[in-house]
Amino acid sequence: MRMKVIICDDEKVYRSSIRQKIECWALGRDHEKEVFISEYHSSEDMLESLEAGGECQLLFLDIEIPGEMNGMKAAKEIYSRNPYLPIVFVTNYSNYACEGYEVNALRYLVKPVMQPAIDQCMDIAWKKAELTQDKSMIVRDGNTVIALPLMNFVYAESARHNLIISTTENIQYSERKKLSQLLEEAPSSLIMQCHRSYVANIVHVRKLTPGWATMTNGITIPTSSRYEDIFYDRFMQYHQGKGLID
């Protein structure tokens, strides 16, 4: 597995400090050949790189960059295009902490950042990538067999004897299969039952309210009391790292 980390901060001393701590984490976990770090002093240059298709599994982002788009605005731009990218805000300011939840911030760290905080962020991001990277599931739609990347699977609905599988490309596949079979074959513990007729990918859940889950494609699917507690726990584990690395 490879992991690309981006550090965006206008002050070189902070970029260097975070890089050194990431490299220390990688060395300690025997991942030094699998972690690649890029630095940007400009949020606009960083955005341009990501918009051009630049790879990233974790972003350390300063909120205040003088003369540039601020980090929170940049994060919202990123979130609108890629709501899956974990973002760690690194800053001297505490008044943005609540706003960070709008972009699903993984952590909010105050400078100077200590090694244990970087270690925790890296452990969570590594585990997230490990759960999803290079994994796919086989879907049979009629005579067509599709190797569907796990990240493209949003949810499945049981309709009579078929499963209607919805994807990030807004394509639906119909497969003659039971929900229980899909759960047995799913390549990740992130594929979970949330209702007697629905299975969802935790990666794509954006909001939970009693009885409902809103997915990244804007569709709201039902949840039931039988599955809600464990579904909520897994949601928190994945999106905020609660229990993911315990």
C-alpha positions as CSV (number, residue, x, y, z in Angstrom):
1,M,0.0,0.0,0.0
2,R,1.1,3.6,-0.6
3,M,0.0,6.7,1.2
4,K,0.4,10.2,0.0
5,V,0.4,13.0,2.6
6,I,0.1,16.7,1.9
7,I,1.3,19.4,4.3
8,C,0.0,23.0,3.5
9,D,1.4,25.8,5.6
10,D,2.9,29.1,4.7
11,E,5.6,28.8,7.4
12,K,8.5,26.4,6.5
13,V,9.3,25.8,10.1
14,Y,5.9,24.2,10.7
15,R,5.9,22.3,7.5
16,S,9.3,20.9,8.3
17,S,8.2,20.0,11.9
18,I,5.2,18.1,10.7
19,R,7.2,16.3,7.9
20,Q,9.8,15.2,10.5
21,K,7.1,13.8,12.7
22,I,5.4,12.0,9.9
23,E,8.8,10.5,8.8
24,C,9.3,9.4,12.4
25,W,5.9,7.7,12.5
26,A,6.6,6.0,9.2
27,L,10.0,4.7,10.4
28,G,8.5,3.4,13.6
29,R,5.7,1.6,11.8
30,D,8.1,0.3,9.1
31,H,6.2,2.3,6.4
32,E,9.0,4.6,5.3
33,K,9.0,3.2,1.8
34,E,5.2,3.5,1.5
35,V,4.6,7.1,2.7
36,F,5.1,10.0,0.3
37,I,5.0,13.6,1.5
38,S,4.4,16.8,-0.5
39,E,4.6,20.3,0.9
40,Y,2.8,23.5,-0.2
41,H,3.2,27.0,1.2
42,S,0.2,28.1,-0.8
43,S,-3.4,26.8,-0.4
44,E,-4.1,27.8,-4.0
45,D,-1.2,25.8,-5.3
46,M,-2.3,22.9,-3.2
47,L,-5.8,23.1,-4.6
48,E,-4.5,23.3,-8.1
49,S,-2.5,20.1,-7.6
50,L,-5.5,18.2,-6.2
51,E,-7.8,19.5,-8.9
52,A,-5.3,18.2,-11.5
53,G,-5.7,14.7,-10.0
54,G,-3.0,14.8,-7.4
55,E,-3.2,11.8,-5.0
56,C,-3.7,12.4,-1.3
57,Q,-4.8,10.2,1.6
58,L,-4.3,12.7,4.4
59,L,-4.0,16.5,4.4
60,F,-2.5,18.7,7.1
61,L,-3.8,22.1,6.5
62,D,-3.1,25.5,8.1
63,I,-6.2,27.7,8.4
64,E,-4.6,31.1,8.1
65,I,-2.3,31.7,5.2
66,P,-1.7,35.4,4.6
67,G,-2.6,36.7,1.1
68,E,-4.2,33.3,0.2
69,M,-7.5,31.6,0.4
70,N,-7.8,30.6,4.0
71,G,-7.6,26.9,5.0
72,M,-11.3,26.6,5.9
73,K,-12.4,27.9,2.5
74,A,-9.9,25.6,0.8
75,A,-11.2,22.7,2.8
76,K,-14.7,23.4,1.7
77,E,-13.6,23.5,-1.9
78,I,-11.9,20.1,-1.4
79,Y,-14.9,18.6,0.4
80,S,-17.2,19.6,-2.4
81,R,-15.1,17.5,-4.8
82,N,-13.8,14.8,-2.5
83,P,-15.7,14.3,0.8
84,Y,-13.6,11.3,1.7
85,L,-10.2,13.0,2.1
86,P,-9.3,13.2,5.9
87,I,-8.3,16.8,6.8
88,V,-6.3,17.7,9.9
89,F,-6.4,21.4,10.7
90,V,-3.1,22.7,12.1
91,T,-3.3,26.3,13.4
92,N,-2.7,28.8,16.2
93,Y,-6.4,29.6,16.4
94,S,-9.1,27.8,18.3
95,N,-12.2,29.7,17.0
96,Y,-12.5,27.5,13.9
97,A,-12.9,24.2,15.7
98,C,-16.7,24.0,15.3
99,E,-16.6,25.1,11.7
100,G,-14.2,22.2,11.0
101,Y,-17.0,19.7,11.4
102,E,-18.6,21.1,8.2
103,V,-15.8,19.5,6.2
104,N,-15.6,16.3,8.3
105,A,-12.3,17.3,9.8
106,L,-10.4,14.3,11.3
107,R,-8.6,16.4,13.9
108,Y,-8.0,20.0,15.0
109,L,-4.5,20.5,16.2
110,V,-3.0,23.6,17.8
111,K,0.7,24.5,17.0
112,P,3.2,23.4,18.0
113,V,2.0,19.9,17.2
114,M,3.5,17.1,19.3
115,Q,4.5,13.7,18.0
116,P,1.7,11.7,19.7
117,A,-0.9,13.8,17.9
118,I,0.7,13.2,14.5
119,D,1.0,9.5,15.3
120,Q,-2.7,9.3,16.0
121,C,-3.7,11.0,12.8
122,M,-1.3,8.9,10.8
123,D,-2.5,5.7,12.4
124,I,-6.2,6.5,11.6
125,A,-5.5,7.6,8.1
126,W,-3.4,4.5,7.4
127,K,-6.2,2.2,8.8
128,K,-8.8,4.0,6.6
129,A,-6.7,3.6,3.5
130,E,-6.0,-0.1,4.5
131,L,-9.8,-0.8,4.7
132,T,-10.6,0.6,1.3
133,Q,-7.5,0.9,-1.0
134,D,-7.3,-1.6,-3.9
135,K,-10.4,-3.5,-2.7
136,S,-13.3,-4.4,-5.0
137,M,-16.4,-6.5,-5.1
138,I,-17.9,-8.6,-7.9
139,V,-21.3,-7.6,-9.1
140,R,-23.3,-9.6,-11.6
141,D,-25.9,-7.6,-13.5
142,G,-27.5,-10.0,-16.0
143,N,-24.8,-11.4,-18.2
144,T,-22.3,-8.6,-17.2
145,V,-19.7,-9.2,-14.4
146,I,-18.3,-6.0,-12.9
147,A,-15.3,-5.6,-10.5
148,L,-16.7,-2.7,-8.5
149,P,-14.2,-0.8,-6.4
150,L,-15.2,-0.7,-2.8
151,M,-15.0,3.1,-2.8
152,N,-17.6,3.2,-5.6
153,F,-20.2,1.1,-3.7
154,V,-22.7,3.4,-1.9
155,Y,-25.5,1.2,-0.8
156,A,-27.7,-1.7,-1.8
157,E,-31.4,-2.2,-1.5
158,S,-33.2,-5.5,-1.4
159,A,-36.1,-5.6,-3.9
160,R,-37.9,-8.9,-4.0
161,H,-35.2,-11.4,-5.0
162,N,-32.7,-8.8,-6.3
163,L,-30.3,-6.3,-4.9
164,I,-30.3,-2.8,-6.4
165,I,-26.7,-1.6,-6.0
166,S,-26.1,2.2,-6.2
167,T,-22.7,3.6,-7.0
168,T,-20.8,6.9,-6.9
169,E,-21.2,7.2,-10.7
170,N,-25.0,7.3,-10.2
171,I,-25.1,3.9,-12.0
172,Q,-27.4,1.2,-10.6
173,Y,-26.8,-2.5,-11.0
174,S,-29.4,-5.2,-10.4
175,E,-28.1,-8.5,-9.1
176,R,-30.0,-11.6,-8.0
177,K,-28.6,-12.0,-4.5
178,K,-29.7,-11.7,-0.9
179,L,-28.4,-9.0,1.5
180,S,-26.9,-11.8,3.6
181,Q,-24.8,-13.0,0.7
182,L,-23.5,-9.6,-0.1
183,L,-22.5,-9.1,3.5
184,E,-20.6,-12.4,3.5
185,E,-18.8,-11.6,0.3
186,A,-18.1,-7.9,1.0
187,P,-14.3,-7.2,1.2
188,S,-14.5,-4.9,4.1
189,S,-16.2,-4.5,7.5
190,L,-17.3,-1.0,6.3
191,I,-20.2,-2.6,4.4
192,M,-22.9,-2.9,7.0
193,Q,-26.6,-3.6,7.3
194,C,-28.6,-0.7,8.6
195,H,-32.1,-1.9,7.8
196,R,-33.7,-5.2,6.9
197,S,-33.7,-4.1,3.3
198,Y,-30.6,-2.0,3.1
199,V,-26.8,-2.4,3.3
200,A,-24.6,0.8,3.3
201,N,-21.0,1.6,2.9
202,I,-19.9,3.6,6.0
203,V,-17.4,5.6,3.9
204,H,-20.3,7.2,2.1
205,V,-22.5,8.0,5.1
206,R,-22.5,11.7,5.6
207,K,-25.3,12.3,8.2
208,L,-27.2,10.1,10.7
209,T,-30.5,11.0,12.2
210,P,-33.0,8.7,14.0
211,G,-34.3,6.3,11.4
212,W,-32.3,7.7,8.5
213,A,-28.8,7.9,6.9
214,T,-27.9,10.5,4.3
215,M,-25.3,9.3,1.7
216,T,-22.7,11.2,-0.2
217,N,-24.9,11.0,-3.4
218,G,-27.6,12.9,-1.5
219,I,-29.9,9.9,-1.2
220,T,-31.4,9.2,2.3
221,I,-31.9,5.6,3.2
222,P,-33.8,4.1,6.2
223,T,-32.1,2.7,9.3
224,S,-33.8,0.6,11.9
225,S,-33.5,0.3,15.7
226,R,-32.1,-3.3,15.3
227,Y,-29.0,-2.0,13.6
228,E,-28.7,1.7,14.6
229,D,-26.3,1.4,17.5
230,I,-23.6,-0.7,15.8
231,F,-24.1,1.3,12.6
232,Y,-23.5,4.6,14.6
233,D,-20.5,3.1,16.3
234,R,-18.9,2.0,13.0
235,F,-19.7,5.5,11.6
236,M,-17.8,7.2,14.4
237,Q,-15.0,4.7,14.2
238,Y,-14.4,5.4,10.6
239,H,-15.0,9.1,10.3
240,Q,-13.5,10.3,13.6
241,G,-11.2,7.3,14.4
242,K,-13.0,6.4,17.6
243,G,-12.0,2.8,18.2
244,L,-10.5,2.4,14.7
245,I,-7.0,2.1,16.0
246,D,-7.6,0.9,19.6
